[in-house]
């Protein structure tokens, strides 16, 4: 399996409003060495300089990188003239820029970036399109930007699950100033310091994009701005420390029958272990949740709609490995039954209240829900969560079991 990595660290800039940096070059070289030594990656550095003392190539600390060089190197990684690699990893550390002329869009600044003459650097929207069109099956993109502004929407470069069903990992963060490097007591940026820690090879066990995101979630309190990430497809192997192979007998799973019959697989670890065959559909559902607020899953009775929603979509959201922050989202599931509005109100009751308190809360919730969407908005607003996922399972019950026409509507 061919594995290529392009590691970019730009310290030097000619535009007077972009300060020269110190950390990107160090960050890039540290990541490059980890991937070379423990990831089986063929690493290309940009800018690259020859270390005459050690007869090695390293990331140049003062060498400039033009927009043309930056673009051509990224194209060679993801759309080469010959056969593309099986796995391609792009790491960028340097300045980010944002243009707000009519349409707001973000850029990765090259050394010759000069907004005064219309050269903003590498467009994140261009990068997203390149990734969508790329034939590389496994894609990893890590962007660590220093941005002297409000918020750089670096997620513009994330194609999500779009583009030929690839395994893809997108990790990005922007920081307001380089002082953030000092917050971890090291020479590295906050994000790259966490990446280096997460990529530290494990004995005979691969570090994947999913285990890396697990660590970023644990380290999130150290970030001035929470990093953005999304994962789609199967796990992508990143690093490991190899030793002699030991044959370990596979577990037979004796005594466990994973077949559910007509029952659904639920959003629990036990059920998710045995839920197979819907990876592509789960990825598609996650992408739709990422970009929108409404999702309808349609299919014949018994085709597995409830299972793919629960053991696929909801379980992945609970893990927080696919969409950044989804592990803290509140998830409510209900079935309409004969009285859909009552079932919806019950979903929002606090299970820790006494029976009398729950009855009072239920009456209040039912009154609000009768007001329609505005009442539901009020109930959700007191849920004290960044995002709430409301799942209506067996939606057809609102028509097959509910006899009240006004309640259906």
C-alpha positions in Angstrom: 0.0 0.0 0.0 1.5 3.4 -1.0 1.3 6.2 1.6 2.3 9.7 0.7 2.4 12.8 3.0 3.0 16.5 2.2 4.1 18.4 5.2 4.0 22.2 4.9 5.3 24.7 7.5 5.6 28.3 6.4 7.4 30.8 8.7 8.4 33.5 6.2 6.1 36.1 4.6 6.7 39.2 2.5 3.4 41.0 3.1 4.0 43.6 5.8 0.8 42.8 7.7 1.7 39.1 8.1 4.3 38.6 10.8 7.0 36.0 10.3 6.4 33.0 12.5 8.6 30.5 14.3 6.5 27.5 15.2 5.1 26.3 11.8 8.5 25.0 10.6 9.2 23.2 13.9 5.7 21.8 14.0 5.9 20.5 10.4 9.3 18.8 11.0 8.1 17.1 14.1 5.0 15.7 12.3 7.1 14.7 9.3 9.6 12.7 11.4 6.7 10.9 13.2 5.1 9.9 9.9 8.4 8.8 8.4 9.6 6.8 11.4 6.3 5.2 12.5 3.7 5.7 9.7 5.4 4.1 6.7 4.7 7.4 4.8 6.8 8.7 2.0 7.1 12.3 3.2 7.6 15.4 1.1 8.5 18.6 3.0 7.7 22.1 1.9 9.8 24.1 2.0 12.6 21.5 2.0 16.3 22.2 2.7 19.3 19.9 2.8 20.9 19.4 6.2 24.6 19.1 5.2 25.7 17.9 8.6 23.4 14.9 8.8 22.9 14.5 5.0 19.1 14.7 5.5 16.2 16.8 4.3 14.2 18.9 6.8 11.6 21.6 6.7 13.2 25.0 6.0 12.8 27.5 8.7 13.4 30.6 6.6 12.7 29.5 3.1 9.7 31.0 1.2 6.9 29.0 -0.4 5.1 30.7 -3.3 1.4 30.1 -4.1 2.4 28.3 -7.3 4.7 25.9 -5.3 2.0 25.4 -2.7 -0.7 24.6 -5.3 1.5 22.3 -7.4 2.6 20.3 -4.4 -0.9 19.7 -3.2 -2.1 18.7 -6.7 0.8 16.2 -7.0 -0.3 14.7 -3.7 -4.0 14.3 -4.5 -4.1 14.3 -8.3 -0.8 13.0 -9.6 -0.1 12.3 -13.3 0.4 8.7 -12.6 -1.2 6.2 -10.2 -2.5 8.0 -7.0 -1.3 6.8 -3.6 -3.7 4.6 -1.5 -3.3 7.1 1.3 -2.5 10.8 1.2 -1.9 13.1 4.1 -1.7 16.9 3.9 -0.4 18.9 6.9 -0.3 22.7 6.8 0.9 25.1 9.5 1.1 28.8 8.8 -0.9 32.0 8.4 -4.6 31.9 7.4 -6.4 34.8 5.6 -10.0 35.7 5.1 -11.5 37.7 2.2 -14.8 39.4 2.9 -15.4 41.1 -0.5 -19.0 40.0 -1.3 -18.4 36.4 -0.5 -16.5 35.5 2.6 -13.8 32.8 2.0 -10.7 31.5 3.7 -7.2 31.0 2.4 -4.0 29.3 3.4 -1.3 32.1 3.1 1.7 31.4 0.9 4.9 33.4 1.5 4.1 35.7 -1.4 0.4 36.3 -0.3 -0.5 39.9 -0.7 -4.2 40.8 -0.4 -3.5 44.3 -1.7 -2.9 43.0 -5.2 -5.5 40.2 -5.0 -3.2 37.3 -4.0 -4.7 35.9 -0.8 -3.1 32.5 -1.0 -4.6 29.0 -1.5 -8.4 29.0 -1.5 -10.0 26.6 1.0 -12.9 26.2 -1.5 -10.4 25.2 -4.2 -8.9 22.6 -1.8 -12.3 21.2 -1.0 -13.1 20.7 -4.7 -9.7 19.1 -5.3 -10.3 16.6 -2.5 -13.8 15.7 -3.9 -12.3 15.0 -7.3 -9.3 13.1 -6.0 -9.0 9.4 -6.7 -7.0 8.9 -3.5 -9.0 6.4 -1.4 -7.8 7.5 2.0 -7.4 11.2 2.6 -6.1 13.0 5.8 -6.1 16.8 6.0 -4.7 18.7 9.0 -4.7 22.5 8.9 -3.2 24.5 11.8 -3.6 28.2 11.1 -2.5 31.4 12.8 -5.1 34.0 12.0 -5.0 37.5 13.2 -8.7 38.2 13.0 -12.0 37.1 14.4 -12.8 33.6 13.2 -11.3 31.9 10.2 -13.9 29.4 8.9 -11.2 26.9 8.1 -13.9 24.2 7.8 -14.5 25.6 4.3 -11.9 23.1 3.1 -13.7 20.1 4.5 -15.6 18.1 1.8 -17.2 16.0 4.5 -18.4 12.7 3.0 -18.8 14.2 -0.5 -16.6 12.9 -3.3 -16.7 9.2 -4.3 -17.1 7.6 -0.9 -13.6 8.0 0.3 -12.2 7.3 3.8 -11.5 10.8 4.9 -10.2 12.7 8.0 -10.3 16.5 8.3 -8.8 18.2 11.4 -8.4 22.0 11.5 -7.9 24.8 14.0 -7.1 28.5 13.8 -5.6 30.6 16.6 -5.7 34.3 17.0 -2.0 34.8 17.8 1.2 32.9 18.2 1.2 33.4 22.0 -1.0 30.3 22.0 2.1 28.3 21.4 3.3 29.0 25.0 0.1 27.7 26.6 1.4 24.1 26.4 4.9 25.0 27.6 6.5 23.8 24.4 7.8 25.0 21.0 4.7 23.7 19.2 1.2 25.1 18.6 -1.6 23.9 20.8 -3.1 21.7 18.1 0.2 20.3 16.8 1.4 19.5 20.4 -1.8 17.5 20.8 -1.3 15.8 17.4 2.2 14.8 18.3 0.9 13.3 21.5 -1.9 11.5 19.7 0.4 10.2 17.0 2.9 8.8 19.5 3.1 5.2 18.2 1.5 2.4 20.2 3.2 -1.0 20.5 1.8 -3.3 17.8 -1.4 -1.2 17.6 -2.2 1.4 14.9 -3.0 4.9 15.9 -6.0 5.7 13.6 -7.8 8.9 12.7 -10.5 7.9 15.2 -8.2 7.3 18.2 -6.4 10.6 17.3 -9.8 12.4 17.5 -10.5 10.7 20.8 -7.3 12.3 22.2 -8.2 15.7 20.7 -11.6 15.5 22.5 -9.8 14.9 25.8 -7.4 17.8 25.2 -10.0 20.3 24.0 -9.9 22.4 27.2 -6.3 23.4 26.3 -7.4 24.9 22.9 -8.0 28.7 22.6 -10.5 27.7 19.9 -11.9 24.2 19.7 -10.6 22.4 16.7 -12.9 21.3 13.9 -12.8 17.7 12.8 -14.9 15.2 10.8 -14.2 11.6 9.9 -16.0 9.5 7.3 -15.6 5.9 6.1 -13.4 3.3 7.7 -10.5 4.0 10.1 -7.2 5.2 8.5 -4.0 3.8 10.0 -1.5 6.6 10.9 1.3 5.4 13.1 2.5 2.3 15.1 5.6 0.9 16.7 6.2 -2.6 15.3 7.6 -5.6 17.0 7.6 -9.3 16.3 4.2 -10.6 15.4 2.5 -12.9 17.9 -0.4 -15.1 16.8 -3.4 -14.5 19.0 -6.3 -16.9 18.7 -9.4 -15.2 17.5 -12.3 -15.1 19.9 -15.1 -17.4 18.8 -17.9 -15.3 20.3 -19.4 -18.6 21.6 -22.7 -18.2 23.3 -23.5 -14.9 21.6 -26.1 -14.7 18.9 -26.1 -11.2 17.3 -29.1 -11.8 15.2 -32.0 -9.5 16.2 -34.8 -10.8 14.0 -37.3 -8.1 13.6 -36.0 -6.1 16.6 -33.8 -3.1 15.9 -30.1 -2.6 16.8 -30.0 0.2 19.4 -27.5 3.0 20.0 -25.5 1.0 22.6 -21.9 -0.3 22.4 -23.1 -3.9 22.6 -25.5 -3.6 19.7 -23.1 -1.5 17.6 -20.5 -4.2 17.8 -22.6 -6.5 15.7 -24.2 -3.9 13.4 -22.5 -4.3 9.9 -23.1 -3.6 6.3 -24.4 0.0 6.5 -21.1 2.0 6.7 -21.7 3.9 3.5 -25.3 4.8 4.4 -24.2 5.8 8.0 -21.6 8.1 6.5 -24.2 9.6 4.2 -26.6 10.2 7.1 -23.7 11.8 9.2 -22.9 14.2 6.3 -26.6 15.2 6.0 -26.7 15.9 9.7 -23.5 17.9 9.4 -24.8 20.3 6.8 -28.6 20.4 7.6 -31.2 20.3 10.4 -33.7 17.9 8.9 -33.3 14.3 7.8 -35.9 11.8 6.6 -35.0 8.1 6.3 -37.5 6.3 4.1 -37.8 2.6 3.4 -40.0 -0.5 3.4 -41.1 -2.0 6.7 -38.4 -4.2 8.1 -35.6 -2.8 5.9 -33.6 -1.6 8.9 -34.4 2.1 9.1 -34.5 2.1 12.9 -31.2 0.1 13.2 -29.2 2.3 10.9 -30.5 5.4 12.7 -29.8 4.0 16.2 -26.8 1.7 15.9 -25.4 3.7 12.9 -26.0 7.4 13.0 -26.8 8.0 16.7 -24.1 5.7 18.0 -21.5 7.5 15.9 -22.8 10.9 17.2 -22.4 9.7 20.8 -18.8 8.7 20.2 -18.0 12.1 18.9 -15.4 10.7 16.4 -17.1 11.7 13.2 -18.4 15.3 13.9 -16.6 17.6 16.3 -18.6 18.2 19.5 -21.4 15.6 18.7 -20.5 13.6 21.9 -22.1 16.4 23.9 -25.3 16.7 21.8 -28.5 15.7 23.6 -30.4 12.9 21.8 -34.1 12.4 22.3 -36.0 9.4 20.7 -39.7 8.8 20.7 -42.4 6.8 18.9 -45.6 8.7 18.2 -48.1 5.9 19.2 -51.8 6.8 19.6 -51.1 10.2 21.1 -48.0 11.7 19.3 -48.0 15.0 21.2 -48.1 13.3 24.5 -45.3 11.0 23.4 -43.3 14.0 22.4 -43.9 15.8 25.7 -42.8 12.7 27.6 -39.5 12.7 25.8 -38.5 16.0 27.6 -39.3 14.9 31.1 -36.6 14.8 33.7 -36.3 11.1 34.9 -34.8 12.2 38.2 -38.0 14.1 39.3 -40.6 12.7 41.6 -43.9 11.4 40.1 -45.7 14.5 41.2 -43.0 16.8 39.7 -43.0 14.8 36.5 -46.8 15.1 36.2 -46.5 18.9 36.6 -43.6 19.0 34.0 -45.6 16.9 31.6 -48.7 19.2 31.8 -46.4 22.2 31.1 -44.7 20.4 28.2 -48.0 19.4 26.6 -49.3 23.0 26.8 -46.2 24.3 25.1 -46.3 21.6 22.4 -50.0 22.5 21.6 -48.6 26.0 20.6 -46.8 24.3 17.7 -43.2 25.0 16.6 -42.8 28.0 18.9 -43.8 25.9 21.9 -41.4 23.2 20.9 -38.6 25.8 20.5 -39.2 27.0 24.0 -38.9 23.5 25.4 -35.7 22.9 23.5 -34.3 26.2 24.6 -34.3 25.1 28.3 -32.6 21.8 27.4 -29.2 23.6 28.0 -27.4 21.9 25.1 -25.4 23.1 22.2 -27.4 20.9 19.8 -30.4 18.6 20.3 -31.2 15.7 18.0 -34.8 14.7 18.0 -35.6 11.3 16.5 -39.1 10.3 15.6 -39.0 6.5 15.1 -41.9 4.7 13.5 -43.2 8.0 12.2 -46.0 6.2 10.3 -47.7 5.6 13.7 -48.9 9.3 13.5 -51.2 8.1 10.7 -51.8 4.4 11.5 -52.4 4.7 15.3 -53.4 8.3 15.9 -57.1 8.9 15.4 -57.2 12.6 16.2 -56.8 14.6 12.9 -55.8 17.8 14.6 -53.1 16.0 16.6 -51.8 14.5 13.4 -51.4 17.9 11.8 
